[in-house]
Amino acid sequence: MNQDSARLLRITPQQLRAFEATARLLSVTRAAEALYVTQPTVSVQLRELADAVGEPLFETIGRRIRLTQAGETLQQTVGQLQACWQRFESRLAEIHGLVRGRLRIAAVTTAEYFAPDLVGPFAAAHPGVAIELAIENRDRVVERLHRGVDDLAVMMLPPDDLPLDAAPFLDNPLVVIAAADHPLAQSKKAIALSRLTKERWLLREAGSGTRMAAEQFFEEREFAPNVAMSLGSNEAIKHAVNAGLGIAVLSRLAVTQELAATQAGSRTRSTTRGLVELKVSGFPIKRQWSVVWRHDQPLSAAAKRFVDYLRAAKPA
């Protein structure tokens, strides 16, 4: 065994925990608070870890710290170690005929409207499984897939540069929404896309699955929308549309409550505000939600059970 390998074998779990917390929070003070230890203790562990690695793991920029290239690589490795250990725990549970362990799921932001309804019944039926659900934008979910830190991901458009398996489980129609007082809101006939050339379009940020699907739809029809604003969340888009700033493409799942509230208000004539779905030719864009996982990493028993559950369940 060479000297470098012997030095690396002296790395302790405490040092890795201190590093993981500091890398995640980018603060030694906050890492110490999260680990319930003193700040000098974390500083010593980080210094000893850097000595063992032979490279600085953090650099100071003003009053802040950031990961060095070696630190970024170690952060990815620590994530892989955690995932590997969780798979080991799941395998032990399988040996004993139990569905136990930890299930990590990353879901894109639009999935927040139905993901809790999916996870809740599964969690109740499998109390031995600790579930971690992370809601992120699509770019972050893809980055997590690259790092292999999650068991499963819920998304509409999986990336094509990773070895993935996918199981579609829910329709995801994309619709055009407008304020209830929009001139076209009461149209009974299908609205030609060409009539919306001068409309102000509000789209999700670049990289969003909803935006990618909308842009693909527009490109296929040689339609150039007047994109007036890009917004980073469905909620921001709904507020902007309701304020009359433009029209937008969103998942119908993201606006179900608002559309129902507008219909109820119009029946009672209690309001003229709210959101409506425009009847635009070619819409809704038909897409599906899928649960995806890397087929180069073995699925835990809990993840397998969750995939089977999604294939059989129909969310409310």
URVENBEL-V126697 format. One record per residue. N is the residue number from 0. RES is the residue in three letters. D_FIRST is the distance of its C-alpha to the first C-alpha in Angstrom with 1 decimal. Layout:
N_RES_D_FIRST / N_RES_D_FIRST
//
This chain:
0_MET_0.0 / 1_ASN_3.8 / 2_GLN_6.7 / 3_ASP_8.3 / 4_SER_6.4 / 5_ALA_6.6 / 6_ARG_10.1 / 7_LEU_11.0 / 8_LEU_10.5 / 9_ARG_13.0 / 10_ILE_15.6 / 11_THR_18.5 / 12_PRO_21.3 / 13_GLN_23.8 / 14_GLN_22.2 / 15_LEU_22.2 / 16_ARG_25.8 / 17_ALA_26.9 / 18_PHE_25.6 / 19_GLU_27.2 / 20_ALA_30.5 / 21_THR_30.6 / 22_ALA_29.7 / 23_ARG_32.4 / 24_LEU_35.0 / 25_LEU_34.2 / 26_SER_35.2 / 27_VAL_33.4 / 28_THR_36.7 / 29_ARG_37.2 / 30_ALA_33.6 / 31_ALA_34.2 / 32_GLU_37.5 / 33_ALA_36.0 / 34_LEU_33.3 / 35_TYR_35.9 / 36_VAL_34.0 / 37_THR_34.9 / 38_GLN_34.3 / 39_PRO_32.5 / 40_THR_30.0 / 41_VAL_29.2 / 42_SER_29.0 / 43_VAL_26.5 / 44_GLN_24.2 / 45_LEU_24.5 / 46_ARG_23.7 / 47_GLU_20.6 / 48_LEU_19.5 / 49_ALA_20.3 / 50_ASP_18.3 / 51_ALA_15.1 / 52_VAL_15.9 / 53_GLY_16.9 / 54_GLU_20.2 / 55_PRO_23.6 / 56_LEU_24.4 / 57_PHE_28.1 / 58_GLU_30.8 / 59_THR_34.2 / 60_ILE_37.4 / 61_GLY_40.4 / 62_ARG_40.3 / 63_ARG_37.9 / 64_ILE_34.2 / 65_ARG_32.6 / 66_LEU_29.2 / 67_THR_27.5 / 68_GLN_26.1 / 69_ALA_22.6 / 70_GLY_24.4 / 71_GLU_26.2 / 72_THR_23.0 / 73_LEU_21.5 / 74_GLN_24.9 / 75_GLN_24.9 / 76_THR_21.4 / 77_VAL_22.7 / 78_GLY_25.8 / 79_GLN_24.0 / 80_LEU_22.0 / 81_GLN_25.4 / 82_ALA_27.0 / 83_CYS_24.4 / 84_TRP_24.7 / 85_GLN_28.5 / 86_ARG_28.4 / 87_PHE_26.6 / 88_GLU_29.4 / 89_SER_32.0 / 90_ARG_30.7 / 91_LEU_31.0 / 92_ALA_34.5 / 93_GLU_35.3 / 94_ILE_34.2 / 95_HIS_36.8 / 96_GLY_39.4 / 97_LEU_39.5 / 98_VAL_39.4 / 99_ARG_37.4 / 100_GLY_34.7 / 101_ARG_34.8 / 102_LEU_36.6 / 103_ARG_36.0 / 104_ILE_38.8 / 105_ALA_39.5 / 106_ALA_43.1 / 107_VAL_45.0 / 108_THR_47.7 / 109_THR_50.7 / 110_ALA_49.1 / 111_GLU_49.7 / 112_TYR_53.3 / 113_PHE_52.4 / 114_ALA_48.7 / 115_PRO_49.6 / 116_ASP_52.2 / 117_LEU_49.6 / 118_VAL_46.9 / 119_GLY_49.4 / 120_PRO_50.7 / 121_PHE_47.3 / 122_ALA_45.9 / 123_ALA_49.0 / 124_ALA_48.4 / 125_HIS_44.7 / 126_PRO_44.4 / 127_GLY_40.9 / 128_VAL_39.6 / 129_ALA_38.8 / 130_ILE_39.8 / 131_GLU_38.8 / 132_LEU_41.2 / 133_ALA_40.6 / 134_ILE_43.5 / 135_GLU_42.6 / 136_ASN_44.2 / 137_ARG_43.2 / 138_ASP_40.9 / 139_ARG_38.8 / 140_VAL_38.8 / 141_VAL_37.7 / 142_GLU_34.9 / 143_ARG_33.8 / 144_LEU_33.9 / 145_HIS_31.6 / 146_ARG_29.1 / 147_GLY_29.5 / 148_VAL_30.2 / 149_ASP_33.4 / 150_ASP_34.3 / 151_LEU_37.6 / 152_ALA_39.7 / 153_VAL_43.5 / 154_MET_45.0 / 155_MET_47.8 / 156_LEU_46.2 / 157_PRO_42.6 / 158_PRO_40.6 / 159_ASP_40.5 / 160_ASP_37.1 / 161_LEU_35.0 / 162_PRO_34.7 / 163_LEU_37.1 / 164_ASP_39.4 / 165_ALA_42.6 / 166_ALA_45.3 / 167_PRO_48.6 / 168_PHE_50.3 / 169_LEU_52.9 / 170_ASP_55.4 / 171_ASN_55.1 / 172_PRO_58.4 / 173_LEU_58.5 / 174_VAL_61.9 / 175_VAL_63.8 / 176_ILE_64.9 / 177_ALA_67.5 / 178_ALA_69.5 / 179_ALA_72.3 / 180_ASP_74.9 / 181_HIS_73.6 / 182_PRO_76.5 / 183_LEU_74.8 / 184_ALA_73.9 / 185_GLN_77.0 / 186_SER_76.9 / 187_LYS_77.6 / 188_LYS_76.9 / 189_ALA_73.5 / 190_ILE_72.8 / 191_ALA_72.0 / 192_LEU_68.7 / 193_SER_70.8 / 194_ARG_72.8 / 195_LEU_69.6 / 196_THR_69.1 / 197_LYS_70.4 / 198_GLU_68.7 / 199_ARG_66.0 / 200_TRP_62.8 / 201_LEU_60.2 / 202_LEU_56.8 / 203_ARG_53.4 / 204_GLU_50.8 / 205_ALA_49.2 / 206_GLY_46.3 / 207_SER_48.2 / 208_GLY_48.6 / 209_THR_52.3 / 210_ARG_52.8 / 211_MET_51.0 / 212_ALA_53.3 / 213_ALA_56.4 / 214_GLU_55.6 / 215_GLN_55.1 / 216_PHE_58.5 / 217_PHE_60.3 / 218_GLU_58.9 / 219_GLU_60.0 / 220_ARG_63.5 / 221_GLU_63.5 / 222_PHE_64.2 / 223_ALA_63.1 / 224_PRO_63.1 / 225_ASN_64.0 / 226_VAL_60.8 / 227_ALA_62.1 / 228_MET_59.1 / 229_SER_55.5 / 230_LEU_54.4 / 231_GLY_51.1 / 232_SER_52.3 / 233_ASN_54.8 / 234_GLU_56.5 / 235_ALA_57.1 / 236_ILE_58.6 / 237_LYS_60.9 / 238_HIS_62.2 / 239_ALA_62.8 / 240_VAL_64.7 / 241_ASN_66.7 / 242_ALA_67.7 / 243_GLY_69.1 / 244_LEU_66.5 / 245_GLY_66.1 / 246_ILE_65.1 / 247_ALA_61.6 / 248_VAL_59.6 / 249_LEU_57.8 / 250_SER_56.8 / 251_ARG_59.8 / 252_LEU_57.5 / 253_ALA_57.0 / 254_VAL_60.8 / 255_THR_62.2 / 256_GLN_63.4 / 257_GLU_64.9 / 258_LEU_66.8 / 259_ALA_68.1 / 260_ALA_69.2 / 261_THR_71.1 / 262_GLN_72.8 / 263_ALA_73.9 / 264_GLY_75.1 / 265_SER_77.1 / 266_ARG_78.8 / 267_THR_79.9 / 268_ARG_80.5 / 269_SER_78.7 / 270_THR_76.5 / 271_THR_76.2 / 272_ARG_72.6 / 273_GLY_69.5 / 274_LEU_67.6 / 275_VAL_68.8 / 276_GLU_67.4 / 277_LEU_69.1 / 278_LYS_70.2 / 279_VAL_68.7 / 280_SER_68.9 / 281_GLY_65.6 / 282_PHE_64.3 / 283_PRO_62.5 / 284_ILE_59.5 / 285_LYS_58.0 / 286_ARG_54.3 / 287_GLN_52.1 / 288_TRP_49.4 / 289_SER_46.3 / 290_VAL_43.3 / 291_VAL_40.3 / 292_TRP_36.7 / 293_ARG_33.7 / 294_HIS_33.7 / 295_ASP_30.1 / 296_GLN_29.3 / 297_PRO_30.6 / 298_LEU_33.6 / 299_SER_33.6 / 300_ALA_36.5 / 301_ALA_38.1 / 302_ALA_37.9 / 303_LYS_39.4 / 304_ARG_42.2 / 305_PHE_42.9 / 306_VAL_43.2 / 307_ASP_45.6 / 308_TYR_47.5 / 309_LEU_48.0 / 310_ARG_49.3 / 311_ALA_51.8 / 312_ALA_52.8 / 313_LYS_55.3 / 314_PRO_55.0 / 315_ALA_58.1
//
